[in-house]
Amino acid sequence: MVIIDDNMAIYKQCIDSYMSHNHVMIIADPSADSDVVGYNVYYGTASGSYTTKVNAGNATTYIVSNLQAGSTYYFAATAYDSYGYESSYSNQLSATVPSACTYSISPTSQSFAASGGTGSVGVTTQSGCAWTAASAASWMSITSGGSGTGSGTVGYSVAANTTTSSLIAASTIAGLAFTVTVAGVTTYTITASAGTGGTISPSGAVNVNSGSSQTFTISAKRGYRTAYIVIDGKSVRSANSYTFTDVTANHSISVLFVW
């Protein structure tokens, strides 16, 4: 604030607490001189050169409004009596009006595989400008930087997608949209069949998620035995079961039994 004392000297104390993006508040102690009936406030953008004069009346608080964000202004005050006589300028005070808050985030979007993952978003803004971050989906959580002042970083975590459909949501960070896309689970088909004399379980078209494993159990009927197992057209050693691991393609399995 700006305090004008009885001798018309201006002092600067905590001026940032009384500045916004387009005004400065001036607070004056009333003069002890009974002849003083009011105050004039002078200001301009050059030191010692005051292009604007405003009559504050006898109010001890006056707000100078509509100032240009990012500009530096210089202030001085005078007192006047009922006859219009005016004192000399007080000591000068300068104040820079903060720039209006602008925000940007980087990146503005991110894509994940179905397994999900973690990431971060950088927030860029002016010092003193506040912001918050909020997730728009249950499968995305803000892990750090849920709020901040000035530039900062937001951390987040994305859960695995267990469906075959892609997930997409635009969360809000510093008032801006941050879009996250999670790919759906890719499924592959393993076709299983068994000849006369035994069974394979499961059988038929079996859907398996990408990267997963699938075990097939082979059982020969009484009096039969497994002759051989054919995997994708190639014979493998006979066994009571067969497991496909880290499935990333379609497959087939068939079993031949002999008496």
N, C-alpha and C positions, 0 to 999 in steps of 0.2 A: 504494500500500500504506500501512498504518498501522504505524508503528514506535513501540514503547513502550521508552523507554530506562531506564537504571538508576534514575533519579529519578522514574519513572512519568510523564514528560511525553510527550504524544502529538504527533507531527509528521505532516503530510500530504505524501506524496511519491508522484507517479505513481499516484494512487488509481484512475484510469480503467483502468489496465492490469490491475487486479485486481478489477474489478467485472464482473459479468455481469448478466443481466436479472432475477435473483432472489437474488443473494447478494453479499456483500462479504468479501474475504479480509483478515484482520488478521494481521500479522506482528510479533512482538515480539523484541527482543534480550533474552536471559536476564539476570536481575538478578545483580549481583555480591554481593548480600547473601545469605549462606548460610542465613539464617533463612527466606527466601522459598521456599515450596514450590509456589506456584501463582498463577494470575491469574483474576480475574473480569472479564467483559466486560458492560458495561451499555449499553443502547440504548433509544431511543424515538423518536417522531416529533415531539417538541417539545423545543426547546433547554433543557437542564438538567433535563428530566423524563424519567427512564429507567424505562420500564414493564416492561422485560424484563432479567433477569440470567441469564447463563450462565457456568458454571464451565469455563474452558478448561484446567484442570489445569496442569501445568507445561510444556505444549506451547508452543512459540514461534510456532506458526501456528494460527490458528483461523478457520474459515469460518462466517460468520453467514448462514444459509440462509433460504429461504422469505420473502424480503422482498417488499413490494408494489412492482411496477413503477411507475415514475413518482413514487414517494414519496421524501421526504428524511428521512434518519435521522441521529440524533445519537449518538455513541459516546464512552464513557469507560471507563477500566480501573482496577482496583485490584490490589494484590498482597496475599497473605495468607501467614501462617506456619503452622507445624504446630499451634499452639494455637488457630487460628481467628481470630487478630487480623488485621484488614484495614486497609490503608492508606486514605488519602483518595483522592478521584477524581483521575485524571490530567487534563491539559488535554483539552478536548472537541474531537472531530472530527466534521464533518458530511459526509454523502455522499448524493447523489441517485442512486437506482437507475434505470438507463435503462429506458425503456418497451420493451415487446416489439415486435419489428419487424412492421409491417404494410405491405402493398404494394397499390398500385393502378396501373393503366395506362390511358392515354387516347390514342387510341381503343382499343377492344377488338377491332375488326374493320375491314377496309377492302376495297373492291371496285375492280377495275381492268378496263379494256377489254382486249381481246385483245392490244393493243400493249404492255401492261405499264406500268411506271413506277417511281417512287421515292416514299418516304414516311418518316414518323418516328412514333415512339411515345414519349410522355412517361411516365416512371416516377416515382411519388411514394412516398416512404418517410421514415423518421426518419434523422437524421444518424448515420452509423456503421453503418447496415444495408446489408449487401452483397447483390448480385444479379447475375445473368447473363442473357444473351439467346442463344437458339439457334434456328436455322431448322429447320423440319421437312420442307422440300422442296428439291430440287435447283434449282428455278426461282426460289427466293427466297434472297437472300444478305444477311447482316448486314454493313453497310458501316461502321458506327461504333457505339460504345457497346455492345460485346459483353459488357462487365462494368462494374460501377461500385459506388460506395458512397454512400449517401444518394440524394437525388432526382437524376434525370438524363434523358438522351434517347437513344433507340436509332434509328439510321438504317438503312434497308433498301432493297433494289432488287429489283424483280420483272421477270423476263424475259418476252418476248413469248410468247404461247400460239400455237403453230402448228397446233393441232388444233381440230376442231370442237366438242369437249367442254369444258365448264368445268373449271377446276382449282381445288381448294380444299384448304387445309392449315392446321392450327392449330399455330403455332410457340409456343415458351415464352419469355416475358419476365417476369423477376422471379417465376418460379413460376406465372405466370398464362397462360392461353391467349390468343393473339392470332391471329385467323382472317383469312386473306387469300383472296379469291376472284378468279380471273381468268377473264373471259368467254371462251368458245370463239370461234373464227373463224366469222363469218357468211359463207355462200357464196351466190352468186346464179348463175342459169343463163342463158347466152346460147345461143339456138337458131339454128344456122347451116345454110343450105341453098342449093343452087345448081341452076339450071335446066339444060336441055339445052344443050350446047355449051361447058361449062366446069366448073371445080371451085372449091370454097372450102375452105381448110384453116386450122384444124381444122373439122370439120363435125359436125352433130348437136348434142346437148345438151352444152355446154361449161361446167363449173363454174368459177367465178372467185371468189376470196376478196374480201371487202368491202374497198374502197379500192384494189384492185389494177387493173392494166391488162391487156387482152387484144387481141392483134393477129390479124386474119384476112387471109390471103393469097388473092388472087383470080387465077385463071389461065383464060384462054380457050383452047379447043382451036383447032387449025389451021383457018383459014377463018372463025372466029367472033370476035366482039368483045363486050366488055361493054356492054350497053345502059344499064343503070342498077342501082344498089344501093338496096335498101329497108331502112331502119333503123327498127324499131318502127313499121312501116306508112307511113313517109314516105320519098320518094325523095331521094337525095343524089347528088352528082356522082360519075361513074364514076371509078374508080381501080384500081390494082393491089393495094391493101390498104386495110384500115380498122381503126382502133384505138379500142376503148372504153377510156376513162381514168377512174380513180377510180370504179369500179363500185359502186353502192349500190342497184341494183334489177335485176330480170330484164330481158333485152333479146332482140331478135330481129334477125337480119340475113339477107337473101336477095338473090341475084344473078340477074339475067336476061341471057342472052346472045342475040345476033342474028347471023345469017349475013351 
